[in-house]
Structures are given as C-alpha cells and as structure tokens.
C-alpha cells in the first residue's frame, strides 16, 4: 500500500486555518475597515503559530497514547476531540472562568467575554494562579508517572531517568514528589494566592487520580495499556492532557490581544494542527524511528510545569509564550538529534 502524502494529514487543519483567518479578516473589516482587518489577520496568525509551536510536545505525548488505540479512536480524536479542543477549551472554558471569577451567570459571562474586552482580560488574569495550579499539577503528575515507571526502558538523560525509575519503586512516589513540589511553590506564592493555588493544584491531582482509578478498573497497569484495552479512557486522558497544555496559552494570549474571538480563532487553529500532527506521528511511526523523541517531550512537559508554577509565583519567563515555544522546540530538537546519533552508532 502506498504511503500517504504528508499533506493529506493536514488538509483539515489548512481548511480550518483558511476559515478561521477569513472570519478574523471579516471581523476586523467590520470593526474598522481594511487596516483593522489586516491587524486582526496578523494577530490571529501570530496566536495560531505560537499555539502550534508551544504544543508540539503535546502532539508527541498524544501520539504515544494514540498509537496503541484502535484506528476508530483516531477518527474520534479528529472529530469529537476537535470539538472539545476548539469549542470546549478555547471558547466555553474562558467563559466558564469569567463566570466563576466574576461571580456572574454564564449568559452574563458570555456578554463580558465577547463585548467587554478590558473586563474580560481582568477576570482572566485574576484566574491566572488557579489555572496555573490546576494545569501545572496535572502535567506534573503526567511527567512523574512517565519518569517513575519501573517498566521504562528508554532513557534519554540516562543518569537522571535511571535514578527516577529506581525512585519509582517507592510507594506513592509520584504523589509524594508532586505534593512536595506544590508545597515548595506555595511557600513562595503571595499570601493572598496560596489558598486558590493549593485548591486548584489539589483539583489537578484529583483529576489525574481519577484517570488512574479508571485505568486500573479496565486492567491497565499504565495509561498505554489502559488506552489499548479501552479507547474511551485513552480519549478522555488525551482531552484532559490537551486542556492542561492549553491553560497557559489561553491566559498568555492576553499579552497579544484581549479580543475573545481572535484568541478563540488563533488558539483553535493551533489545536487543529496539534491534532493533525499527532495522527501524522502515529501513522509514520515517528516515535519508533526517533527513540528519544518521547522522553524529550516529557522533559518539555517538565519545563512547561516549571514555567507555569513560576508564573503562579509571579515570575514570568522573558519573552513569554515565544520563549516557551522556542525552549520546547529546542528540547524536542535535541531529542531528535540524539536519536539520529544513536541510530548511527555501530
């Protein structure tokens, strides 16, 4: 059977991009003619590029799970999964945050988000610590579960990863380390933010624990085995994982614009490309070809967790999303280079 051309994996993303940029152009033209239309177009494109580049590690981790699931779940991932990623996380989730933080009904939150950009931005920024706490804790548990797995055989940064595998033999090792990290971060967070951060981090831990319970109910020793046996659990895991990756992007987007629809369109386009990239990596067997790409992606997650927790404590990476994206790309590139060198060794 002839191998699919790489462009065939991305046609939905390119179609979505054209539609999204067309809508952005139209909104801009309606708001202020051609100059505003061009400005809206550039802003949406920038947001899409940043979301795509900062989420490449997300695509790699997604592919590690999706490759063990039945082909039908790839279809679900690209259909229902897109609806959750674009409409759920990039449209409904910010409105829900606005409702909770602003103590207003959802209908009023929608009005604020779509017609009062300054107030919307203020409410989203007020939720920053909570969002970073939840997303950072969930991603931390994802990374620790991977690195502490006693069955892990491929080690990129060998001396660190082998030490973590040995540590994983301890009872509740991942939970203990995660709690220790969160308590350390809480100690340097301003007093007014300590409680919201702790509650949100606890929620992130609880969601990961719930997935772990479901995993064992279907007889899976880890998420890969569980996903292979029950595609629904794998799908839910991937959607929550994607949501956690997107938390910082949703909040950080306000450094570029406070216009609700431009943020939704730009980040939504990025989500489409992450989905397409995931399926491409699975179909081409990229993780098998580049053996250190997967551990590199999890190190990129560790880096993102550090960025999120530092941000919750009021310490932001210079350059914001751009710096985060470049650092993540550098880690993934290092994993690919290491894989190529390993293949060349006799």
Order of alpha helices (4+ residues) and beta strands (2+ residues): alpha-alpha-alpha-alpha-alpha-alpha-alpha-alpha-alpha-alpha-alpha-alpha-alpha-alpha-alpha-alpha
